[in-house]
């Protein structure tokens, strides 16, 4: 899996390759999206509010004590 990310300062995007998992955080340091590469052909994504979001974070060893609340 490859991630392309660009900061706000007009620098060229940074590309990171060969990733197994990615967690995207909001401006308040809350995880909002989890992406996991299961194998060569399967990638799974979860977003805050999905029923399996907390389980995915625990699988990665993050957010073990965090409670995610989704406004809605």
C-alpha positions as CSV (number, residue, x, y, z in Angstrom):
1,X,0.0,0.0,0.0
2,X,1.3,3.5,-0.8
3,X,0.3,6.8,0.8
4,X,0.8,10.2,-0.8
5,X,0.5,13.1,1.7
6,X,1.0,16.8,1.2
7,X,1.4,19.4,4.0
8,X,0.0,22.9,3.9
9,X,3.4,24.6,3.1
10,X,3.4,23.9,-0.7
11,X,6.2,21.4,-0.3
12,X,6.1,18.4,-2.7
13,X,4.0,15.5,-1.6
14,X,5.7,12.8,0.5
15,X,5.1,9.3,-0.7
16,X,5.5,6.3,1.7
17,X,5.4,2.8,0.3
18,X,5.1,-0.7,1.5
19,X,2.6,0.1,4.3
20,X,0.4,-2.4,6.1
21,X,-1.8,0.0,8.0
22,X,-2.6,3.7,8.0
23,X,-4.4,5.8,10.7
24,X,-5.6,9.3,9.8
25,X,-6.2,11.7,12.7
26,X,-8.2,14.9,12.8
27,X,-6.9,18.3,14.1
28,X,-7.8,17.2,17.6
29,X,-5.7,14.0,17.5
30,X,-8.7,11.7,17.2
31,X,-8.4,8.8,14.8
32,X,-11.0,9.1,12.1
33,X,-10.0,6.6,9.4
34,X,-8.2,3.3,9.6
35,X,-6.9,1.5,6.5
36,X,-5.4,-2.0,6.7
37,X,-3.8,-4.1,4.0
38,X,-4.9,-7.7,4.7
39,X,-3.0,-9.3,1.8
40,X,-1.9,-8.5,-1.8
41,X,-5.4,-8.2,-3.1
42,X,-7.5,-7.0,-0.1
43,X,-7.5,-3.6,1.7
44,X,-10.2,-2.8,4.3
45,X,-11.1,0.7,5.5
46,X,-13.0,1.9,8.6
47,X,-14.1,5.3,9.5
48,X,-15.1,6.7,12.9
49,X,-18.7,5.6,13.5
50,X,-18.4,2.2,11.7
51,X,-19.3,-0.7,13.9
52,X,-15.8,-2.3,13.6
53,X,-13.8,0.9,14.0
54,X,-12.9,0.4,17.6
55,X,-11.9,-3.3,16.9
56,X,-9.7,-2.2,14.0
57,X,-7.9,0.3,16.3
58,X,-7.4,-2.3,18.9
59,X,-6.0,-4.7,16.3
60,X,-3.4,-2.1,15.5
61,X,-2.7,-1.5,19.2
62,X,-3.9,2.1,19.2
63,X,-6.8,3.7,20.9
64,X,-7.1,1.1,23.6
65,X,-8.5,3.5,26.1
66,X,-10.1,5.9,23.6
67,X,-13.8,6.3,23.1
68,X,-14.8,7.6,19.7
69,X,-17.9,9.7,19.6
70,X,-19.5,10.7,16.3
71,X,-21.6,13.8,16.1
72,X,-24.7,13.3,14.1
